[in-house]
Amino acid sequence: MNLLSGQIEEIYIVDGTAMGRVRIGGAFLRVPLTFLIEAQVGDTVLIDSGVAISRVGSNPIVDELGI
């Protein structure tokens, strides 16, 4: 299991699927937002195997470490 967290920078539609451009550290990853129908730009999401699976609240420790 590979878990990452990142912030949604952009949301767009590809072939009827909501996709997000997510900033993880200094890199960007394109991930399906299929499970997160209420996701918005600026939300922090948890990503497993390349798919956003959950929104996460703001955590000062995570924000401080940049993970």
BABATI-71153 format. One record per atom (N, C-alpha, C, O): residue number from 1; residue in one letter; atom name; x, z, y. Coordinates in Angstrom, 2 decimals. Atoms other than C-alpha are relative to their C-alpha. Layout:
BEGIN
node num:NUM residuo:A atomo:CA c1:X c3:Z c2:Y
...
! end
This chain:
BEGIN
node num:1 residuo:M atomo:N c1:0.84 c3:0.00 c2:-1.16
node num:1 residuo:M atomo:CA c1:0.00 c3:0.00 c2:0.00
node num:1 residuo:M atomo:C c1:0.89 c3:0.00 c2:1.24
node num:1 residuo:M atomo:O c1:1.74 c3:0.87 c2:1.41
node num:2 residuo:N atomo:N c1:-0.72 c3:0.10 c2:-1.26
node num:2 residuo:N atomo:CA c1:1.39 c3:-1.09 c2:3.35
node num:2 residuo:N atomo:C c1:-0.95 c3:0.30 c2:1.13
node num:2 residuo:N atomo:O c1:-1.82 c3:-0.51 c2:1.44
node num:3 residuo:L atomo:N c1:0.87 c3:-0.36 c2:-1.12
node num:3 residuo:L atomo:CA c1:-0.29 c3:0.72 c2:6.22
node num:3 residuo:L atomo:C c1:0.76 c3:-0.11 c2:1.31
node num:3 residuo:L atomo:O c1:1.87 c3:0.41 c2:1.45
node num:4 residuo:L atomo:N c1:-0.56 c3:0.15 c2:-1.34
node num:4 residuo:L atomo:CA c1:0.42 c3:-0.23 c2:9.82
node num:4 residuo:L atomo:C c1:-1.10 c3:0.33 c2:0.99
node num:4 residuo:L atomo:O c1:-2.28 c3:0.25 c2:0.66
node num:5 residuo:S atomo:N c1:1.00 c3:-0.15 c2:-1.06
node num:5 residuo:S atomo:CA c1:-1.30 c3:0.61 c2:13.06
node num:5 residuo:S atomo:C c1:0.49 c3:-0.80 c2:1.20
node num:5 residuo:S atomo:O c1:1.68 c3:-0.89 c2:1.47
node num:6 residuo:G atomo:N c1:-0.34 c3:0.78 c2:-1.17
node num:6 residuo:G atomo:CA c1:-1.43 c3:-1.53 c2:16.14
node num:6 residuo:G atomo:C c1:-1.20 c3:-0.14 c2:0.92
node num:6 residuo:G atomo:O c1:-2.32 c3:0.21 c2:0.55
node num:7 residuo:Q atomo:N c1:1.03 c3:0.14 c2:-1.01
node num:7 residuo:Q atomo:CA c1:-3.42 c3:-2.33 c2:19.25
node num:7 residuo:Q atomo:C c1:-0.47 c3:-1.45 c2:0.08
node num:7 residuo:Q atomo:O c1:0.35 c3:-2.37 c2:0.11
node num:8 residuo:I atomo:N c1:0.57 c3:1.34 c2:-0.12
node num:8 residuo:I atomo:CA c1:-5.78 c3:-5.32 c2:19.48
node num:8 residuo:I atomo:C c1:0.25 c3:-0.52 c2:1.41
node num:8 residuo:I atomo:O c1:-0.15 c3:0.12 c2:2.39
node num:9 residuo:E atomo:N c1:-0.28 c3:0.63 c2:-1.29
node num:9 residuo:E atomo:CA c1:-4.61 c3:-7.61 c2:22.28
node num:9 residuo:E atomo:C c1:-0.98 c3:-1.12 c2:0.31
node num:9 residuo:E atomo:O c1:-1.25 c3:-1.41 c2:1.47
node num:10 residuo:E atomo:N c1:0.89 c3:1.15 c2:-0.18
node num:10 residuo:E atomo:CA c1:-7.02 c3:-10.51 c2:21.72
node num:10 residuo:E atomo:C c1:-0.90 c3:-0.10 c2:-1.23
node num:10 residuo:E atomo:O c1:-0.47 c3:0.18 c2:-2.34
node num:11 residuo:I atomo:N c1:0.93 c3:0.27 c2:1.11
node num:11 residuo:I atomo:CA c1:-10.10 c3:-11.28 c2:19.60
node num:11 residuo:I atomo:C c1:-0.49 c3:-1.43 c2:0.15
node num:11 residuo:I atomo:O c1:-0.85 c3:-1.86 c2:1.24
node num:12 residuo:Y atomo:N c1:0.45 c3:1.39 c2:-0.02
node num:12 residuo:Y atomo:CA c1:-11.05 c3:-14.83 c2:18.66
node num:12 residuo:Y atomo:C c1:-0.63 c3:-0.33 c2:-1.36
node num:12 residuo:Y atomo:O c1:-0.51 c3:0.45 c2:-2.31
node num:13 residuo:I atomo:N c1:0.70 c3:0.42 c2:1.21
node num:13 residuo:I atomo:CA c1:-13.06 c3:-16.71 c2:16.00
node num:13 residuo:I atomo:C c1:0.71 c3:-1.20 c2:-0.61
node num:13 residuo:I atomo:O c1:1.03 c3:-2.16 c2:0.09
node num:14 residuo:V atomo:N c1:-0.57 c3:1.11 c2:0.74
node num:14 residuo:V atomo:CA c1:-11.54 c3:-18.97 c2:13.34
node num:14 residuo:V atomo:C c1:-0.88 c3:-0.25 c2:-1.22
node num:14 residuo:V atomo:O c1:-1.01 c3:0.62 c2:-2.08
node num:15 residuo:D atomo:N c1:0.88 c3:0.36 c2:1.11
node num:15 residuo:D atomo:CA c1:-13.92 c3:-20.75 c2:10.94
node num:15 residuo:D atomo:C c1:-1.04 c3:1.07 c2:-0.28
node num:15 residuo:D atomo:O c1:-1.33 c3:1.38 c2:-1.43
node num:16 residuo:G atomo:N c1:1.06 c3:-1.00 c2:0.13
node num:16 residuo:G atomo:CA c1:-16.59 c3:-18.12 c2:11.59
node num:16 residuo:G atomo:C c1:0.47 c3:1.41 c2:-0.29
node num:16 residuo:G atomo:O c1:-0.35 c3:2.31 c2:-0.48
node num:17 residuo:T atomo:N c1:-0.56 c3:-1.32 c2:0.27
node num:17 residuo:T atomo:CA c1:-14.25 c3:-15.16 c2:10.99
node num:17 residuo:T atomo:C c1:0.64 c3:0.57 c2:1.27
node num:17 residuo:T atomo:O c1:1.45 c3:-0.10 c2:1.92
node num:18 residuo:A atomo:N c1:-0.62 c3:-0.66 c2:-1.15
node num:18 residuo:A atomo:CA c1:-13.36 c3:-12.70 c2:13.75
node num:18 residuo:A atomo:C c1:1.44 c3:0.36 c2:-0.36
node num:18 residuo:A atomo:O c1:1.70 c3:1.00 c2:-1.38
node num:19 residuo:M atomo:N c1:-1.42 c3:-0.28 c2:0.19
node num:19 residuo:M atomo:CA c1:-9.59 c3:-12.47 c2:14.05
node num:19 residuo:M atomo:C c1:0.51 c3:0.76 c2:1.21
node num:19 residuo:M atomo:O c1:-0.01 c3:0.62 c2:2.32
node num:20 residuo:G atomo:N c1:-0.60 c3:-0.73 c2:-1.09
node num:20 residuo:G atomo:CA c1:-7.44 c3:-10.18 c2:16.13
node num:20 residuo:G atomo:C c1:1.49 c3:-0.25 c2:0.07
node num:20 residuo:G atomo:O c1:2.17 c3:-0.36 c2:-0.95
node num:21 residuo:R atomo:N c1:-1.45 c3:0.05 c2:-0.24
node num:21 residuo:R atomo:CA c1:-4.01 c3:-10.57 c2:17.65
node num:21 residuo:R atomo:C c1:0.39 c3:1.44 c2:0.31
node num:21 residuo:R atomo:O c1:0.04 c3:1.97 c2:1.36
node num:22 residuo:V atomo:N c1:-0.29 c3:-1.43 c2:-0.06
node num:22 residuo:V atomo:CA c1:-2.59 c3:-7.09 c2:17.09
node num:22 residuo:V atomo:C c1:1.48 c3:0.22 c2:0.27
node num:22 residuo:V atomo:O c1:2.34 c3:-0.34 c2:-0.41
node num:23 residuo:R atomo:N c1:-1.38 c3:-0.34 c2:-0.34
node num:23 residuo:R atomo:CA c1:0.56 c3:-5.68 c2:18.71
node num:23 residuo:R atomo:C c1:0.44 c3:1.19 c2:-0.83
node num:23 residuo:R atomo:O c1:-0.17 c3:2.26 c2:-0.79
node num:24 residuo:I atomo:N c1:-0.59 c3:-1.07 c2:0.82
node num:24 residuo:I atomo:CA c1:2.66 c3:-3.63 c2:16.31
node num:24 residuo:I atomo:C c1:1.46 c3:0.11 c2:0.44
node num:24 residuo:I atomo:O c1:2.28 c3:-0.75 c2:0.12
node num:25 residuo:G atomo:N c1:-1.34 c3:-0.12 c2:-0.56
node num:25 residuo:G atomo:CA c1:5.76 c3:-2.35 c2:18.03
node num:25 residuo:G atomo:C c1:0.20 c3:-1.14 c2:0.99
node num:25 residuo:G atomo:O c1:-0.57 c3:-1.27 c2:1.94
node num:26 residuo:G atomo:N c1:-0.25 c3:1.14 c2:-0.88
node num:26 residuo:G atomo:CA c1:7.22 c3:-5.45 c2:19.69
node num:26 residuo:G atomo:C c1:-0.45 c3:-1.31 c2:-0.58
node num:26 residuo:G atomo:O c1:-0.19 c3:-2.37 c2:0.00
node num:27 residuo:A atomo:N c1:0.43 c3:1.22 c2:0.68
node num:27 residuo:A atomo:CA c1:5.68 c3:-7.95 c2:17.28
node num:27 residuo:A atomo:C c1:-1.53 c3:-0.13 c2:0.05
node num:27 residuo:A atomo:O c1:-2.24 c3:0.83 c2:0.32
node num:28 residuo:F atomo:N c1:1.43 c3:0.25 c2:0.07
node num:28 residuo:F atomo:CA c1:2.24 c3:-9.54 c2:16.98
node num:28 residuo:F atomo:C c1:-0.36 c3:-0.50 c2:-1.39
node num:28 residuo:F atomo:O c1:0.40 c3:-1.24 c2:-2.01
node num:29 residuo:L atomo:N c1:0.49 c3:0.38 c2:1.31
node num:29 residuo:L atomo:CA c1:0.22 c3:-9.99 c2:13.81
node num:29 residuo:L atomo:C c1:-1.44 c3:-0.46 c2:0.16
node num:29 residuo:L atomo:O c1:-2.22 c3:0.17 c2:0.87
node num:30 residuo:R atomo:N c1:1.39 c3:0.48 c2:-0.01
node num:30 residuo:R atomo:CA c1:-2.95 c3:-12.03 c2:13.33
node num:30 residuo:R atomo:C c1:-0.69 c3:0.57 c2:-1.23
node num:30 residuo:R atomo:O c1:-0.26 c3:0.35 c2:-2.36
node num:31 residuo:V atomo:N c1:0.68 c3:-0.66 c2:1.12
node num:31 residuo:V atomo:CA c1:-5.40 c3:-10.07 c2:11.21
node num:31 residuo:V atomo:C c1:-1.51 c3:-0.24 c2:0.08
node num:31 residuo:V atomo:O c1:-2.07 c3:-0.30 c2:1.17
node num:32 residuo:P atomo:N c1:1.46 c3:0.10 c2:0.02
node num:32 residuo:P atomo:CA c1:-9.02 c3:-10.55 c2:10.10
node num:32 residuo:P atomo:C c1:-0.61 c3:1.34 c2:0.41
node num:32 residuo:P atomo:O c1:-0.11 c3:2.41 c2:0.04
node num:33 residuo:L atomo:N c1:0.71 c3:-1.21 c2:-0.43
node num:33 residuo:L atomo:CA c1:-11.43 c3:-8.07 c2:11.70
node num:33 residuo:L atomo:C c1:-1.35 c3:0.10 c2:-0.72
node num:33 residuo:L atomo:O c1:-2.30 c3:0.67 c2:-0.18
node num:34 residuo:T atomo:N c1:1.24 c3:0.09 c2:0.76
node num:34 residuo:T atomo:CA c1:-14.10 c3:-8.61 c2:9.03
node num:34 residuo:T atomo:C c1:-0.68 c3:1.35 c2:-0.18
node num:34 residuo:T atomo:O c1:-1.90 c3:1.43 c2:-0.10
node num:35 residuo:F atomo:N c1:0.57 c3:-1.33 c2:0.25
node num:35 residuo:F atomo:CA c1:-14.59 c3:-4.88 c2:8.36
node num:35 residuo:F atomo:C c1:-0.27 c3:0.78 c2:1.28
node num:35 residuo:F atomo:O c1:-0.84 c3:1.87 c2:1.23
node num:36 residuo:L atomo:N c1:0.11 c3:-0.72 c2:-1.28
node num:36 residuo:L atomo:CA c1:-14.59 c3:-3.93 c2:12.05
node num:36 residuo:L atomo:C c1:-0.86 c3:-0.79 c2:0.98
node num:36 residuo:L atomo:O c1:-0.34 c3:-1.34 c2:1.95
node num:37 residuo:I atomo:N c1:0.87 c3:0.84 c2:-0.83
node num:37 residuo:I atomo:CA c1:-17.61 c3:-5.60 c2:13.61
node num:37 residuo:I atomo:C c1:-0.11 c3:0.50 c2:1.44
node num:37 residuo:I atomo:O c1:-0.51 c3:-0.27 c2:2.32
node num:38 residuo:E atomo:N c1:0.07 c3:-0.54 c2:-1.36
node num:38 residuo:E atomo:CA c1:-17.45 c3:-3.31 c2:16.66
node num:38 residuo:E atomo:C c1:1.37 c3:0.09 c2:0.67
node num:38 residuo:E atomo:O c1:1.50 c3:0.74 c2:1.71
node num:39 residuo:A atomo:N c1:-1.35 c3:-0.05 c2:-0.57
node num:39 residuo:A atomo:CA c1:-13.73 c3:-3.79 c2:17.33
node num:39 residuo:A atomo:C c1:0.03 c3:-0.68 c2:1.37
node num:39 residuo:A atomo:O c1:-0.65 c3:-1.68 c2:1.59
node num:40 residuo:Q atomo:N c1:-0.14 c3:0.54 c2:-1.34
node num:40 residuo:Q atomo:CA c1:-12.77 c3:-4.44 c2:20.94
node num:40 residuo:Q atomo:C c1:1.48 c3:-0.07 c2:0.37
node num:40 residuo:Q atomo:O c1:2.31 c3:0.63 c2:-0.21
node num:41 residuo:V atomo:N c1:-1.36 c3:0.07 c2:-0.52
node num:41 residuo:V atomo:CA c1:-9.63 c3:-5.43 c2:22.79
node num:41 residuo:V atomo:C c1:0.39 c3:1.38 c2:0.52
node num:41 residuo:V atomo:O c1:-0.39 c3:2.03 c2:1.22
node num:42 residuo:G atomo:N c1:-0.47 c3:-1.32 c2:-0.40
node num:42 residuo:G atomo:CA c1:-7.57 c3:-2.29 c2:23.35
node num:42 residuo:G atomo:C c1:-0.12 c3:1.04 c2:-1.09
node num:42 residuo:G atomo:O c1:0.53 c3:2.09 c2:-1.03
node num:43 residuo:D atomo:N c1:0.15 c3:-0.95 c2:1.11
node num:43 residuo:D atomo:CA c1:-8.68 c3:-0.56 c2:20.14
node num:43 residuo:D atomo:C c1:1.28 c3:0.04 c2:-0.83
node num:43 residuo:D atomo:O c1:1.97 c3:-0.97 c2:-0.98
node num:44 residuo:T atomo:N c1:-1.09 c3:-0.15 c2:0.96
node num:44 residuo:T atomo:CA c1:-6.01 c3:0.80 c2:17.82
node num:44 residuo:T atomo:C c1:-0.61 c3:-0.07 c2:-1.38
node num:44 residuo:T atomo:O c1:-1.58 c3:0.62 c2:-1.68
node num:45 residuo:V atomo:N c1:0.55 c3:0.20 c2:1.35
node num:45 residuo:V atomo:CA c1:-6.59 c3:-0.32 c2:14.23
node num:45 residuo:V atomo:C c1:1.05 c3:0.28 c2:-1.06
node num:45 residuo:V atomo:O c1:2.25 c3:0.16 c2:-0.83
node num:46 residuo:L atomo:N c1:-0.83 c3:-0.23 c2:1.18
node num:46 residuo:L atomo:CA c1:-5.20 c3:0.57 c2:10.83
node num:46 residuo:L atomo:C c1:-0.07 c3:-1.26 c2:-0.83
node num:46 residuo:L atomo:O c1:-1.16 c3:-1.77 c2:-1.11
node num:47 residuo:I atomo:N c1:-0.09 c3:1.26 c2:0.73
node num:47 residuo:I atomo:CA c1:-4.01 c3:-2.47 c2:8.86
node num:47 residuo:I atomo:C c1:0.58 c3:0.26 c2:-1.38
node num:47 residuo:I atomo:O c1:1.62 c3:0.92 c2:-1.51
node num:48 residuo:D atomo:N c1:-0.49 c3:-0.10 c2:1.38
node num:48 residuo:D atomo:CA c1:-3.62 c3:-2.63 c2:5.07
node num:48 residuo:D atomo:C c1:0.02 c3:-1.39 c2:-0.59
node num:48 residuo:D atomo:O c1:-1.00 c3:-2.08 c2:-0.58
node num:49 residuo:S atomo:N c1:-0.16 c3:1.32 c2:0.63
node num:49 residuo:S atomo:CA c1:-2.31 c3:-5.75 c2:3.33
node num:49 residuo:S atomo:C c1:-0.47 c3:-1.13 c2:0.89
node num:49 residuo:S atomo:O c1:-1.05 c3:-2.11 c2:0.41
node num:50 residuo:G atomo:N c1:0.30 c3:1.08 c2:-0.94
node num:50 residuo:G atomo:CA c1:-2.84 c3:-7.84 c2:6.46
node num:50 residuo:G atomo:C c1:-1.42 c3:-0.04 c2:0.50
node num:50 residuo:G atomo:O c1:-1.79 c3:-0.98 c2:1.19
node num:51 residuo:V atomo:N c1:1.40 c3:-0.04 c2:-0.43
node num:51 residuo:V atomo:CA c1:-6.49 c3:-6.83 c2:7.06
node num:51 residuo:V atomo:C c1:-0.25 c3:1.30 c2:0.75
node num:51 residuo:V atomo:O c1:0.14 c3:2.37 c2:0.28
node num:52 residuo:A atomo:N c1:0.36 c3:-1.21 c2:-0.74
node num:52 residuo:A atomo:CA c1:-7.76 c3:-4.41 c2:9.70
node num:52 residuo:A atomo:C c1:-1.11 c3:0.72 c2:-0.75
node num:52 residuo:A atomo:O c1:-2.17 c3:0.14 c2:-1.00
node num:53 residuo:I atomo:N c1:0.98 c3:-0.72 c2:0.82
node num:53 residuo:I atomo:CA c1:-9.61 c3:-1.70 c2:7.77
node num:53 residuo:I atomo:C c1:-0.69 c3:1.13 c2:0.73
node num:53 residuo:I atomo:O c1:-1.73 c3:1.62 c2:0.27
node num:54 residuo:S atomo:N c1:0.60 c3:-1.14 c2:-0.69
node num:54 residuo:S atomo:CA c1:-10.36 c3:1.01 c2:10.33
node num:54 residuo:S atomo:C c1:0.51 c3:0.07 c2:1.43
node num:54 residuo:S atomo:O c1:1.65 c3:-0.29 c2:1.72
node num:55 residuo:R atomo:N c1:-0.45 c3:-0.33 c2:-1.35
node num:55 residuo:R atomo:CA c1:-10.27 c3:1.90 c2:14.00
node num:55 residuo:R atomo:C c1:0.51 c3:1.42 c2:-0.05
node num:55 residuo:R atomo:O c1:-0.04 c3:2.25 c2:-0.78
node num:56 residuo:V atomo:N c1:-0.53 c3:-1.35 c2:-0.05
node num:56 residuo:V atomo:CA c1:-8.20 c3:4.97 c2:14.77
node num:56 residuo:V atomo:C c1:-0.03 c3:0.50 c2:1.43
node num:56 residuo:V atomo:O c1:0.14 c3:-0.28 c2:2.37
node num:57 residuo:G atomo:N c1:0.03 c3:-0.61 c2:-1.33
node num:57 residuo:G atomo:CA c1:-8.46 c3:7.38 c2:17.68
node num:57 residuo:G atomo:C c1:1.40 c3:0.09 c2:0.57
node num:57 residuo:G atomo:O c1:2.39 c3:-0.11 c2:-0.13
node num:58 residuo:S atomo:N c1:-1.29 c3:-0.16 c2:-0.65
node num:58 residuo:S atomo:CA c1:-5.71 c3:7.92 c2:20.16
node num:58 residuo:S atomo:C c1:0.67 c3:1.27 c2:-0.50
node num:58 residuo:S atomo:O c1:0.07 c3:2.34 c2:-0.54
node num:59 residuo:N atomo:N c1:-0.79 c3:-1.12 c2:0.51
node num:59 residuo:N atomo:CA c1:-3.01 c3:10.17 c2:18.76
node num:59 residuo:N atomo:C c1:1.27 c3:0.08 c2:0.85
node num:59 residuo:N atomo:O c1:2.09 c3:-0.84 c2:0.81
node num:60 residuo:P atomo:N c1:-1.17 c3:-0.07 c2:-0.89
node num:60 residuo:P atomo:CA c1:-0.39 c3:11.38 c2:21.25
node num:60 residuo:P atomo:C c1:1.33 c3:-0.13 c2:-0.73
node num:60 residuo:P atomo:O c1:2.28 c3:-0.68 c2:-0.17
node num:61 residuo:I atomo:N c1:-1.25 c3:0.09 c2:0.76
node num:61 residuo:I atomo:CA c1:2.28 c3:11.66 c2:18.54
node num:61 residuo:I atomo:C c1:0.26 c3:-1.45 c2:-0.37
node num:61 residuo:I atomo:O c1:1.38 c3:-1.94 c2:-0.22
node num:62 residuo:V atomo:N c1:-0.15 c3:1.41 c2:0.35
node num:62 residuo:V atomo:CA c1:1.66 c3:8.11 c2:17.33
node num:62 residuo:V atomo:C c1:0.36 c3:-0.81 c2:1.24
node num:62 residuo:V atomo:O c1:1.24 c3:-1.67 c2:1.18
node num:63 residuo:D atomo:N c1:-0.31 c3:0.71 c2:-1.24
node num:63 residuo:D atomo:CA c1:1.66 c3:6.86 c2:20.94
node num:63 residuo:D atomo:C c1:1.45 c3:0.25 c2:0.44
node num:63 residuo:D atomo:O c1:2.14 c3:-0.67 c2:0.88
node num:64 residuo:E atomo:N c1:-1.37 c3:-0.36 c2:-0.39
node num:64 residuo:E atomo:CA c1:4.93 c3:8.70 c2:21.64
node num:64 residuo:E atomo:C c1:1.04 c3:-0.72 c2:-0.85
node num:64 residuo:E atomo:O c1:2.04 c3:-1.21 c2:-0.33
node num:65 residuo:L atomo:N c1:-0.97 c3:0.62 c2:0.93
node num:65 residuo:L atomo:CA c1:6.69 c3:7.30 c2:18.55
node num:65 residuo:L atomo:C c1:-0.13 c3:-1.52 c2:-0.03
node num:65 residuo:L atomo:O c1:0.79 c3:-2.20 c2:-0.46
node num:66 residuo:G atomo:N c1:0.19 c3:1.44 c2:0.00
node num:66 residuo:G atomo:CA c1:5.24 c3:3.81 c2:18.97
node num:66 residuo:G atomo:C c1:-0.24 c3:-0.57 c2:-1.39
node num:66 residuo:G atomo:O c1:0.13 c3:-1.71 c2:-1.67
node num:67 residuo:I atomo:N c1:0.29 c3:0.51 c2:1.35
node num:67 residuo:I atomo:CA c1:4.08 c3:3.52 c2:15.35
node num:67 residuo:I atomo:C c1:-1.47 c3:-0.27 c2:-0.18
node num:67 residuo:I atomo:O c1:-1.89 c3:-0.70 c2:-1.26
! end
